[in-house]
Amino acid sequence: MTTTAPVADARALGLAHYAARGLLEHFLAAHGLTFERQVALRVAVTAEAPLTPDELAARARGALKSGPDAVRADLDRLVAERLLVADGPHLRPTEAGRELLAAVGAEVAPHAARVWDGIPAADLAAAGRVLALVTERAEAELRLLAA
């Protein structure tokens, strides 16, 4: 009996995204952190140099494809939680913010390893190429809609 592999489409991509996100959110919730605030904090932690609030908000919005008000509220909350701190014109992650991301990463790691385990490198490379192309095209469509 031969089975046909499912074709990658928007639904399959969405299901994979929400399954992986659900796994991550399980651990984020245990730390009182939302997915969106985690994204904004990760942007701050991984930036090569400290970012202004506007720069940080723009990068987080770019990652999340969300509105500016929601991102600003997330940044305000991260500051209130002392995960980000104002440093002159910049927002920078605090040690507590860095430690929180590291703790969540350590908790998620064994589960993520099982999710990805055994997937051939060639399949991962092909999926990476397809996902990069889908991202590029979807972002181009969003730019057209915003124009």
N, C-alpha and C positions, 0 to 999 in steps of 0.2 A: 504494500500500500504506500503510495506516495502522497505526501502532503505538500501543499504549496505554502511557502513562507509568506507571511502577510506583507503587503506593500506598504511602504512608508507613506503616510499622508498626514494631514493636519490633525486628524483624530488620534492617530497612533502617537504622534509627537506630543499632543496634549496629555494623553494618558500617561506616557512615560514621564513627562514633566511633573504632573501632579502626584504620581506615585513617589517619585524621588523627593519632591518638595514635602509631601506628607511625612516621609521618613525624617527629613531634616527638622520639620516643624515639631515633631514629637519631642525632640531634644531641646529645641529652642524654647518651647513652652515650659519645660521643666526649669528653665532659667528666667522665665518671665520676659522673653524676647520674641518679637514677631519676626516673620520672614523679612518684611520690608525694613525694619530697623536693623536687622542683621546685615542686609545688603548695604545700607548706608554706612554702617560701622565698618564693614569689610572694605568699602571704598576708601574710607579714611585710613584704615590700617595699612592697606596695600599701596597707597599713593607714595610716589617717590619723594614728594615734598609736601609740607602742610598745605591744605587747601582753604580758601576762603569759604564762608557759608554758601555763597552763590556757586562757586566751583563744585563744592561737594554736592549740593542739591542738584546741579545740572548732571553730574556723573551718575548719581543715584537714580534720577529720573530717566536717564538714558538706559540704565540697566533694567529698571522696573517698568518703563513705559507708563508712568503714572503722572498725575498732575502735580504742579508745583506746591499747592497747598498741603497735600498729603505728605510730601517729602519734607517740607518745612516743619510740619508737626512732628514727624519722626525725628528730625534733627533736634528740635526743642526737647523732645522726650529723652533723647540720648544725652543731652547736656544735663537735664534735670536728674537723670540716673547716674551722672558722673562717669559716663562711658566715653563722652567727648568733653573737651574743655576748650574754652576760648583762650587763645594765645595771641594777643594783639588782634590783627585782622583775620587770623586763621582759626579754624577748629582743628584740634588734633586729638587723636585717641589717647585716653588715659591708660595707665598700666592695667586698671581694672577692665577696661574695654578690650585690650589685647588678651588678657588672661581669659576673659569670657569667650572670645572667639576660639582661643586655643582649647579651652575645656570642651566646648561644643564639638570642635573638630575631632578631638580625641574620642569623644563618645560616639560620634557618627562613624568614624573610620572603620571599625570592624564590620559594621552593617553594610557600608558602601563597598567594602572589599568583597563581601559575599555577593552583592548585586553585580559587580563587574567581573567576578571570578570566572575564568574559563572562556571568556569571549575572545576569539582569535584577534590578534593584532591587526590583521588585514581587514576584518570586519569593523574594528574600532576606527581604523584610518578611513574607511569608506564612509562610515557614519559621520565622522568628523567633517569630511568634505561636504557631504550633503547638508548637514546642519549649518555649516558656515554659509553655504549658498542660500539656504532657506532664510537664515538670519539677514543676510545682505539684501535679499529681495524684499523681505517683509519690511525692513527698515526703509528701503527706498519707497515702498508703497505708503508707509506712514508719513514720510517727508512730503510726498505728493498730496496726501490728504490735508496736511498742515499748511500747505502753500495757499 
